[in-house]
Amino acid sequence: MNIVFHTQEQTAQETDVLESQGHELIVWNDDVNTFDWVIVSLIEVCKHSSIQAEQCAFLIHETGKYAVKKGSFEELDPMRTALLDRGISVTIS
């Protein structure tokens, strides 16, 4: 068995990497936006395929919310802003 010891600096760097990639872009269901609008928006903003966008829209509708993308906050924040500009309810967690 090998035992690996990490310095506090190494552990902090590893934690930063995990936290920077551990965010989700969550789209919330509403009674305003149509399926087609959500699908088009996911394709254009999140670069989803049409099938992936359709599946996400269905899951958003059925469950009330769905994490449509995972990544760093820096990667997801412009997508969040673009979806908000289109009138879609979206958060990052």
C-alpha positions as CSV (number, residue, x, y, z in Angstrom):
1,M,0.0,0.0,0.0
2,N,1.3,3.4,-0.9
3,I,0.6,6.4,1.3
4,V,0.6,9.8,-0.3
5,F,1.0,12.9,1.8
6,H,-0.2,16.3,0.5
7,T,1.0,19.7,1.6
8,Q,-1.7,22.2,2.6
9,E,-0.9,24.0,-0.7
10,Q,-1.4,20.9,-2.8
11,T,-4.7,20.1,-1.0
12,A,-5.9,23.7,-1.6
13,Q,-5.0,23.6,-5.3
14,E,-6.9,20.3,-5.7
15,T,-9.9,21.7,-3.9
16,D,-9.9,24.8,-6.2
17,V,-9.8,22.6,-9.3
18,L,-12.7,20.5,-8.0
19,E,-14.8,23.5,-7.0
20,S,-14.1,25.4,-10.3
21,Q,-15.6,22.5,-12.3
22,G,-18.4,21.7,-9.9
23,H,-21.1,24.1,-10.9
24,E,-24.4,23.4,-12.7
25,L,-26.5,25.6,-15.0
26,I,-30.1,25.0,-13.9
27,V,-33.0,25.9,-16.0
28,W,-36.3,26.2,-14.2
29,N,-39.8,25.4,-15.6
30,D,-42.2,28.3,-16.1
31,D,-45.6,28.9,-17.8
32,V,-44.2,31.6,-20.1
33,N,-41.6,30.0,-22.4
34,T,-42.5,27.4,-25.1
35,F,-40.7,24.1,-25.6
36,D,-39.5,25.4,-29.0
37,W,-38.0,28.6,-27.5
38,V,-36.2,26.7,-24.7
39,I,-34.9,24.1,-27.3
40,V,-33.6,26.8,-29.7
41,S,-32.0,28.7,-26.8
42,L,-30.2,25.6,-25.5
43,I,-28.9,24.9,-29.0
44,E,-27.7,28.4,-29.6
45,V,-26.5,29.3,-26.1
46,C,-25.3,26.0,-24.6
47,K,-24.3,24.4,-27.9
48,H,-26.6,21.4,-27.3
49,S,-27.5,19.1,-30.2
50,S,-31.2,19.2,-31.1
51,I,-31.9,15.9,-29.4
52,Q,-30.0,16.9,-26.2
53,A,-32.0,20.2,-26.1
54,E,-35.3,18.4,-26.6
55,Q,-34.5,15.9,-23.8
56,C,-33.5,18.8,-21.5
57,A,-36.7,20.7,-22.2
58,F,-38.8,17.6,-21.5
59,L,-36.9,17.0,-18.2
60,I,-37.3,20.7,-17.2
61,H,-41.1,20.5,-17.9
62,E,-41.5,17.2,-16.0
63,T,-39.3,17.8,-13.0
64,G,-39.6,21.6,-12.6
65,K,-35.9,22.2,-13.2
66,Y,-32.9,20.5,-14.8
67,A,-29.1,21.0,-14.8
68,V,-28.5,21.5,-18.6
69,K,-24.8,22.1,-18.3
70,K,-21.9,21.4,-15.9
71,G,-18.6,23.3,-15.7
72,S,-16.8,26.1,-14.0
73,F,-18.6,29.3,-12.9
74,E,-16.6,31.3,-15.5
75,E,-17.8,29.0,-18.3
76,L,-21.4,28.9,-17.2
77,D,-22.0,32.6,-16.2
78,P,-22.1,34.0,-19.8
79,M,-24.6,31.2,-20.7
80,R,-26.7,32.1,-17.7
81,T,-26.8,35.8,-18.7
82,A,-27.7,34.9,-22.3
83,L,-30.6,32.6,-21.2
84,L,-31.8,35.3,-18.8
85,D,-31.7,37.8,-21.6
86,R,-34.1,35.4,-23.5
87,G,-36.5,35.4,-20.6
88,I,-35.6,31.9,-19.4
89,S,-35.3,31.3,-15.6
90,V,-31.9,30.0,-14.9
91,T,-29.5,29.8,-12.0
92,I,-26.0,28.5,-11.3
93,S,-25.5,26.2,-8.3
